[in-house]
Amino acid sequence: MANSVTQEYMQIPAVTRAYTTACVLTTAAVQMEFITPFQLYFNPDLILKKYQVWRLITNFLFFGPLGFSFLFNMIFLYRYCRMLEEGSFRGRTADMVYMFLFGGILMTLFGLYANLFFLGQAFTIMLVYVWSRRNPYVRMNFFGLLNFQAPFLPWVLMGFSLLLGNSIVIDLLGIVVGHIYYFLEDVFPNQPGGRKLLATPGIFRVLFDMPQEDPNYAPLPEDQSGISWNGQGVEDAGQGQNDEDLQGEDN
């Protein structure tokens, strides 16, 4: 049982696994009173004057105490971060880490002026926004009540936050940063006279991207059990398609 759980955990893509684990562990540490939210929140004065630089990261890791809001955010964070990593960022871990860094820096700069303390929810909305714009024809279903195309998902989530009585500033920040990244990465380079402005630094590729396989290497078509290597690829493709269907219970 333990080996099975460990194996499933290690099959989660690296960036998704690292970020969601950090969020869960941070919340667990607060819940068990090892640390307090006052040690985690974004505070420019403490960062600059007391050199508490960890706040630049920890404010993205805490989503509040255990409860509906925390579970809701974790489900969306895990789901859409993983679908991005297994979809448009497949084999491009360095590019995804660079997106994380770009989004985090922009949100931090906005946070200086908007007096925001925790930016994890905005970061989740950014991931949802980028995924939704890269999968515009996917049909979504929200709690079995509302059907819409994927690009409307961030706005539906913002409306849901509004219904719960939450401020929509965080959601708007995630949408704005997500759109800036999407425009610079996917739209502007394809315009007449456009060019790619978000070039991932080479050091990121050295640190995060796996070495490419030898193109001359040709594995056997079948193992001794008679299972085709291509069959696994078909199964994975089917799993990827299933991930694009948002079910009510996921939300």
C-alpha positions in Angstrom: 0.0 0.0 0.0 2.7 2.5 1.0 4.8 1.6 -2.1 1.7 2.1 -4.3 1.1 5.6 -2.8 4.7 6.5 -3.1 4.7 5.4 -6.7 1.6 7.4 -7.6 3.1 10.4 -5.9 6.4 10.2 -7.8 4.4 10.0 -11.1 3.1 13.5 -10.5 5.2 15.9 -12.8 8.1 17.5 -10.9 6.9 21.1 -10.8 3.3 20.3 -9.8 4.6 17.8 -7.2 7.0 20.4 -5.7 4.6 23.3 -5.6 1.5 21.4 -4.2 3.6 19.6 -1.7 5.1 22.9 -0.4 1.6 24.4 -0.1 0.2 21.4 1.8 3.2 21.2 4.1 3.1 24.9 4.8 -0.6 24.7 5.7 0.0 21.7 7.9 2.8 23.5 9.7 0.5 26.4 10.4 -2.3 24.1 11.5 0.0 22.3 14.0 1.2 25.7 15.2 4.8 25.1 14.3 4.7 28.5 12.5 2.1 31.3 12.2 0.7 33.2 9.1 2.4 36.3 10.5 5.8 34.6 9.7 4.7 34.0 6.1 2.8 36.9 4.7 4.1 39.4 2.2 5.6 42.4 4.0 8.0 44.7 2.0 9.3 46.4 5.1 10.3 43.2 6.8 11.8 41.9 3.6 13.9 45.0 3.0 14.7 46.1 6.5 14.8 42.7 8.4 16.0 40.7 5.4 13.2 38.2 5.8 13.4 37.2 2.1 11.6 34.0 2.6 8.3 36.0 2.6 8.8 36.4 -1.2 8.1 32.7 -1.5 6.0 31.7 1.5 3.2 34.2 0.7 2.5 32.0 -2.4 2.4 28.8 -0.3 -0.3 29.6 2.3 -4.0 29.4 1.3 -5.5 29.8 4.7 -6.6 27.3 7.4 -8.0 23.9 6.5 -11.5 24.1 5.1 -13.5 24.4 2.0 -11.5 27.4 0.6 -8.2 25.5 1.1 -9.5 22.3 -0.5 -11.0 24.2 -3.4 -7.8 26.0 -4.1 -5.7 22.9 -3.8 -7.9 21.0 -6.3 -7.6 23.7 -8.9 -3.9 24.3 -8.3 -3.1 20.6 -8.6 -5.4 20.0 -11.6 -4.5 22.8 -13.8 -0.8 23.0 -12.9 -0.6 19.3 -13.8 -2.5 19.6 -17.0 -0.2 22.5 -18.1 2.9 20.5 -17.2 1.7 17.4 -19.0 0.2 19.4 -21.9 1.8 22.5 -23.4 4.8 22.3 -21.1 5.5 18.6 -21.7 9.2 18.1 -21.9 9.7 21.9 -21.2 10.2 22.0 -17.4 12.6 24.9 -17.7 10.0 27.0 -19.5 7.4 26.2 -16.9 9.7 27.2 -14.0 10.4 30.4 -15.9 6.7 31.1 -16.2 6.4 30.6 -12.4 9.2 33.1 -11.9 7.8 35.6 -14.3 4.3 35.4 -12.8 5.6 35.5 -9.2 7.7 38.6 -9.9 4.8 40.5 -11.6 2.4 39.6 -8.8 4.9 40.7 -6.2 5.3 44.1 -7.9 1.5 44.5 -8.0 1.3 43.4 -4.4 3.5 46.3 -3.4 0.8 48.7 -4.5 -2.3 46.7 -3.7 -1.3 45.9 -0.1 -1.9 42.2 -0.6 -0.6 39.7 2.0 -1.0 36.2 0.3 -0.8 35.7 -3.4 -1.3 31.9 -3.8 -4.8 32.2 -5.0 -3.8 34.7 -7.6 -1.1 32.3 -8.8 -3.6 29.5 -9.1 -5.9 31.8 -11.2 -2.9 32.6 -13.4 -2.3 28.9 -14.1 -6.0 28.4 -14.8 -6.0 31.4 -17.2 -3.0 30.2 -19.2 -4.4 26.6 -19.5 -7.8 27.9 -20.5 -6.5 30.1 -23.3 -4.4 27.3 -24.6 -7.4 25.0 -24.7 -10.1 27.3 -26.0 -12.4 24.6 -27.4 -12.7 22.4 -24.3 -16.2 22.4 -22.9 -16.5 22.9 -19.1 -19.1 22.1 -16.5 -19.2 24.0 -13.2 -20.9 22.0 -10.4 -23.2 20.6 -12.9 -25.0 23.9 -13.2 -23.1 25.9 -15.9 -21.7 24.9 -19.2 -19.2 27.1 -21.0 -16.0 27.1 -23.0 -12.6 26.9 -21.2 -11.6 30.6 -21.7 -14.5 31.7 -19.5 -13.3 29.5 -16.6 -11.2 32.2 -14.8 -14.2 34.6 -14.9 -16.5 31.9 -13.6 -14.2 31.4 -10.7 -14.0 35.1 -10.0 -17.8 35.2 -10.0 -17.9 32.3 -7.6 -15.5 34.2 -5.3 -17.8 37.2 -5.4 -20.8 35.0 -4.5 -18.9 33.7 -1.5 -18.3 37.3 -0.4 -14.6 37.3 -1.1 -12.6 40.2 -2.7 -12.1 39.8 -6.4 -8.8 41.8 -6.4 -6.8 38.6 -6.0 -8.7 36.9 -8.9 -8.3 39.9 -11.1 -4.6 40.0 -10.4 -4.2 36.4 -11.5 -6.2 37.0 -14.7 -4.1 40.1 -15.5 -0.8 38.4 -14.9 -2.0 35.3 -16.8 -3.0 37.4 -19.8 0.3 39.2 -19.8 2.2 35.9 -19.9 -0.2 34.5 -22.5 0.1 37.6 -24.7 3.9 37.8 -24.6 4.4 34.0 -25.0 1.6 32.9 -27.4 0.2 36.0 -29.2 2.8 38.7 -29.7 5.5 36.4 -31.3 3.0 35.4 -34.0 2.0 38.9 -34.9 3.6 40.7 -37.9 6.8 42.2 -36.6 6.4 40.4 -33.4 9.2 38.4 -31.6 9.6 36.2 -28.6 10.3 38.3 -25.5 10.2 35.7 -22.8 13.3 33.7 -23.6 14.0 31.1 -21.0 17.6 31.5 -19.6 20.0 28.8 -20.6 20.8 28.1 -16.9 17.2 27.1 -16.4 17.5 24.5 -19.2 20.7 23.1 -17.7 19.1 22.8 -14.2 15.6 21.6 -15.1 15.3 20.0 -18.5 16.2 16.4 -18.9 18.8 15.5 -21.6 17.1 14.6 -24.9 17.1 11.0 -25.9 19.4 9.8 -28.5 17.5 10.1 -31.8 19.2 7.0 -33.1 18.0 4.8 -30.2 15.2 2.5 -31.2 13.7 0.4 -28.4 12.1 -3.0 -29.2 8.5 -2.7 -30.2 7.3 -5.2 -27.6 8.5 -6.5 -24.2 8.4 -10.2 -23.3 4.8 -9.9 -22.0 3.7 -8.9 -25.5 2.7 -5.4 -24.6 3.4 -2.9 -27.3 5.4 0.2 -26.3 3.0 2.3 -28.5 0.1 1.0 -26.4 1.4 2.9 -23.4 1.5 6.1 -25.5 -2.1 5.6 -26.5 -3.2 5.0 -22.9 -1.4 8.2 -21.8 -3.0 10.2 -24.6 -6.4 8.9 -23.5 -5.7 9.9 -19.9 -4.7 13.4 -21.1 -8.0 13.7 -22.9 -9.9 12.7 -19.8 -8.1 15.3 -17.8 -9.5 18.0 -20.0 -13.1 17.1 -18.9 -13.8 19.0 -15.8 -16.2 16.9 -13.6 -18.5 18.4 -11.0 -16.9 16.4 -8.2 -13.5 17.8 -9.0 -14.8 21.2 -8.0 
